[in-house]
Amino acid sequence: MKQFFFLAALLLHGTILSAADLGTNEPHPFEQPSTAYLQKFAKPGEKTFVYERYDARGGLFQRDVTALTRPVEIKSATERVINGVTYRLRGLAACPKPKITYKAEEWDCTKAVRDYDDAVYNTRASVVLCKTLVLKSQPGVPDAVSCFALVGAGNANDPYSVAYDDDSMVFFDMAAIGRNKDGKSLRPDLEHASDLGKQFQTDEAN
């Protein structure tokens, strides 16, 4: 029964992220990109990393498109090392609980994160896109980002979909949404994923 709930969570979460491909086809600082948007950067036989910087008005300030030359390193639930550079998922805190229910079993939270994200980034993804509002990186300070991946083979058996890393971390209770000093959510866009994930986490635990 617990395995059923985990599979149901995966299926529902995937449906939410890819339903009718509701992502945007244009550059946007916050919205999830569509599969069509990410496919523009795909290259046969090669993994691609796209890094977009947006200004305060939401306009695309800079875009870098490079080959993903090495596996993405998952340092924690909120830190990713891509092509040797560390990035931090925006407004999230890693592993609010040291142990979580994952694949119907109790896992160390960080190990579960690595298992999940390694499959996304290093096995299934052909394009990785990270977006930031940081116009110029500061030495020793990881840019705050949101990251997405184009996954799938693009055929009838394995159609393209978009994996949204920030959303997944919150949904699976691998990361918590941060709060400002007034207690307001730093990621109101992820509150629904958090609420939905808690339902499945409760079902799995019972």
C-alpha positions in Angstrom: 0.0 0.0 0.0 2.8 2.4 0.9 4.5 1.7 -2.5 1.1 2.5 -4.2 1.0 5.9 -2.5 4.6 6.7 -3.6 3.9 5.8 -7.2 0.6 7.8 -7.1 2.6 10.8 -5.8 5.1 10.5 -8.6 2.4 10.1 -11.3 0.3 13.0 -10.0 3.3 15.2 -9.5 4.5 14.5 -13.1 1.0 15.2 -14.4 0.9 18.5 -12.6 4.2 19.6 -14.2 3.4 18.4 -17.7 -0.3 18.6 -18.0 -1.0 19.9 -21.5 2.4 21.5 -21.3 1.2 24.7 -19.7 4.7 26.2 -19.5 5.6 29.4 -21.2 7.2 29.5 -24.7 8.9 32.8 -24.0 11.7 33.8 -21.6 10.2 34.4 -18.2 12.0 35.0 -14.8 9.6 32.8 -12.8 7.2 30.6 -14.9 8.0 27.1 -15.8 9.3 26.8 -19.4 7.4 24.6 -21.9 8.9 21.6 -23.5 9.0 23.5 -26.8 11.1 26.3 -25.1 13.6 23.8 -23.8 13.7 21.8 -27.0 15.1 24.9 -28.8 18.4 24.3 -26.9 18.6 20.5 -27.4 21.5 19.1 -29.4 21.6 15.4 -30.7 23.9 13.3 -28.5 24.8 16.2 -26.2 23.5 17.5 -22.9 23.0 21.3 -22.8 23.1 23.8 -19.9 21.2 27.0 -20.3 21.7 29.8 -17.8 19.4 32.9 -17.9 19.8 36.1 -16.0 16.7 38.4 -15.6 16.6 42.0 -14.6 14.2 43.6 -12.0 11.6 44.2 -14.7 11.6 40.6 -15.7 13.4 41.1 -18.9 16.0 38.6 -20.1 19.3 40.2 -19.4 21.8 37.5 -20.5 21.7 33.9 -21.7 24.6 31.5 -21.8 24.2 28.2 -23.6 27.0 25.7 -23.1 27.6 21.9 -23.2 27.0 20.1 -19.9 30.5 18.7 -19.7 30.2 16.7 -16.5 27.5 15.1 -14.3 25.5 17.5 -12.2 26.7 17.2 -8.5 23.9 17.2 -5.9 25.6 18.6 -2.8 22.3 19.0 -0.8 18.6 19.5 -1.3 19.3 23.0 -2.4 22.8 23.1 -3.9 23.7 22.0 -7.4 27.2 22.0 -9.0 26.8 22.4 -12.7 30.0 22.6 -14.9 32.0 23.2 -11.7 29.9 26.1 -10.5 27.7 25.9 -7.4 24.1 27.2 -7.5 21.5 27.4 -4.7 17.7 26.9 -5.2 16.0 30.2 -4.5 14.2 30.6 -1.2 14.4 27.0 0.0 16.0 25.4 3.0 17.5 21.9 2.7 16.1 18.8 4.4 13.9 20.2 7.2 13.8 16.6 8.6 16.9 14.3 8.5 14.8 11.3 7.6 12.0 11.2 5.0 9.7 8.6 3.5 11.0 7.9 0.0 10.1 4.9 -2.2 7.9 3.7 0.7 10.9 3.4 3.0 12.7 5.6 5.4 15.7 7.4 3.8 18.3 9.8 4.8 17.0 13.0 3.3 20.2 14.0 1.4 20.6 10.5 0.1 17.0 10.5 -1.2 17.7 13.9 -2.9 20.7 12.5 -4.6 18.9 9.4 -5.8 16.0 11.4 -7.2 18.0 14.2 -8.8 20.7 12.0 -10.2 18.1 10.2 -12.2 16.6 13.6 -13.4 19.8 15.5 -14.2 22.3 12.8 -15.1 20.2 10.0 -16.6 17.1 11.5 -18.2 17.8 15.2 -19.0 19.0 16.5 -22.3 18.6 20.2 -21.4 19.1 21.8 -18.0 17.9 25.4 -17.6 18.6 27.5 -14.5 17.2 31.0 -14.1 18.3 33.8 -11.7 17.6 37.4 -10.9 21.3 37.9 -10.0 22.8 40.1 -12.7 26.4 39.6 -11.6 27.7 36.7 -9.6 29.6 37.5 -6.3 32.8 35.5 -5.6 32.1 32.7 -3.1 28.3 33.3 -3.1 26.2 30.8 -5.1 23.6 32.5 -7.4 20.0 31.9 -6.2 18.3 30.0 -9.0 15.3 28.0 -10.1 16.2 24.9 -12.2 14.3 22.9 -14.8 15.2 19.9 -17.0 13.9 18.6 -20.3 13.5 14.9 -19.7 12.3 12.0 -21.9 13.1 10.7 -25.3 10.6 12.7 -27.2 8.6 9.7 -28.5 5.2 8.1 -27.9 6.6 5.8 -25.2 8.6 8.5 -23.4 7.4 11.9 -24.4 9.2 15.1 -23.4 8.2 16.7 -20.1 9.7 19.3 -17.8 11.1 18.4 -14.4 11.0 21.4 -12.0 13.7 20.9 -9.4 12.4 23.5 -6.9 8.9 22.1 -7.0 10.1 18.5 -6.6 12.2 19.3 -3.6 9.2 20.9 -1.8 6.7 18.2 -3.0 8.8 15.3 -1.6 9.6 17.2 1.6 13.2 17.3 0.7 13.3 21.1 1.1 11.2 23.6 3.0 10.0 27.0 1.8 11.9 29.8 3.5 10.2 32.7 5.4 11.2 36.3 5.7 11.5 38.0 9.1 7.8 38.8 9.0 6.9 35.1 8.4 5.9 35.6 4.8 6.7 32.9 2.3 9.8 33.4 0.1 8.2 31.1 -2.5 4.5 31.5 -2.6 4.5 29.9 -6.1 5.5 26.6 -4.4 2.9 26.6 -1.6 0.5 24.4 -3.5 3.2 21.8 -4.2 4.0 21.8 -0.5 0.4 21.3 0.5 -0.2 18.5 -2.0 3.0 16.8 -1.1 2.1 16.7 2.6 -1.1 14.7 1.7 1.0 12.0 0.1 3.6 12.0 2.8 0.9 11.5 5.4 -0.6 8.6 3.4 2.8 6.9 3.0 3.5 7.2 6.7 0.1 5.5 7.6 
